[in-house]
Amino acid sequence: MLKSPRHIHSPRLRFLYRIALFLGGAVLVDGIALIAGAVGFHYLEGLGWMDACLNASLVVTGNGPVDRPVTFGGKLFVTLYAILGVILFAAVIGAFLTPVFQRALYGLHRPRGNSRKSDSDQAAGDDS
């Protein structure tokens, strides 16, 4: 999925396609995490589905639950879900921004003008 730094920038349409692809993956992973959290809150704490989704979304983003857990299983679930959820949320944001960072960094490595010898001249040992 990632390219070598020697390649030039992708055309704009391909770049936008890659952004859409990474966004789709991010939505999928976050959706699965939200569903898992909502199921946990619903069954361990007895919350309604909407309240369970609210709590799951707030915990996974690092804000904390709206409703305090009261059962031992609920407290353990919130603790583990918060730790893993925040790490997952940060990883998904990083993965989503990968094409943007990659495109920006490739711009820094692109040779400017004719001041450098081509790779084929350097490989052949041309001293001209």
N, C-alpha and C positions, 0 to 999 in steps of 0.2 A: 504494500500500500504506500509506503514511503519511497521516495526516489533518491538517487544519488545526488550529491551537491553539484556535480558537474553538469547536470541538466539545467537548461534554462527554465524560466517560469512556465507553468502550464498555461494554456489559453484560459481566458476568463471563464468560459463555460465549463471547462473541466474542473477548474478550481471551485466553482460554485457547486458542481456535482459532488466533489469530495466533501465540501462543507455540509451539504445535505445528507450525505452518507454518514458522516460522523455524528450529525445531529440526530439522525434516525437511531443510530446505535446508542447515543446518550439517552434519548427518550425511552428506548426499550429497557435499558439497564435500570434507569431510575424508576420506570413504571413497575418493573418486577420487585424492586426494593420497596416501593410504596405499597404494593399489594401484600407483600410479606409482612410489612409493619402493620397494615390495617387488619390483617387476619390475626396477628398476634394480639393487638389491642382489643379486638372484638372478642376473641375467645378467652384470653387470660384476664381481662379487666371487665368484661361484660358491657363494653361501650357499644352504642349503635354504630352502624357502618360509616355514617358521615363524621361522627366524632372520632372514630378510629382512624379514618383517613386524615383528618385534621391533625391529630396527634402524631401520626406516622410522618406526615410531611414536615411538621415542625421539628420533630426529633432528628430526622435525617439531615436537615439543614443546620442543625446545631442550636436551635432556639429553645428547645425543651418542650415537654408536653404541656398541654392546656390543663388536662385532668391528671392530678397526682395519682400514681399507681398505689393501690392499697393492699393487694395480695403479694405474697412472697414471689410467686411466679411472674407477676406483672412487673415488680421491681427489678428482678433479674433480667427479664426480657428488655425492659427499657434501658438498662445499663449496657447490655451487649449490643442492642440495636443502635444506641447512640454512638458507641465507639466504632462499630463497623460502618454505620450509616454515614457518619461524617467523613471517614476515610474514603468510602465509596463515592460520595458526593464530590469531594475534591478531585478524585481520580477521573470521574466522568467529565468534570469541567476541563481538566487538563487534556483529556483525550479529545474533547470537542474542539478545543483551541489549537490542537496540533497542526492542522493544515495552515492556519494563520501564522503561527510562529515559524513553521517550516518555510513558508513563502517569504517571510520577512528576513529570516537568516540566510536564505539562498541569495537574496538581494545583496547581502554584505559580502558574499563569496564570489560574486560574478566578476570576472576580469573586466577592467575598463580600458577601452581603446586598444591600440596595438603595442602597448608598452611591454607586454610579456610575450615570450616565445610561445608558440603553440606546443601542445604536448607531443606532437609527432616530431617536432624539431628537437626537443629536449631528449626524447627517447633515442633519436638517431645520433645524438652527439654532435649536432651541427653547431659550429662555433662562429657562424657569421654574424 
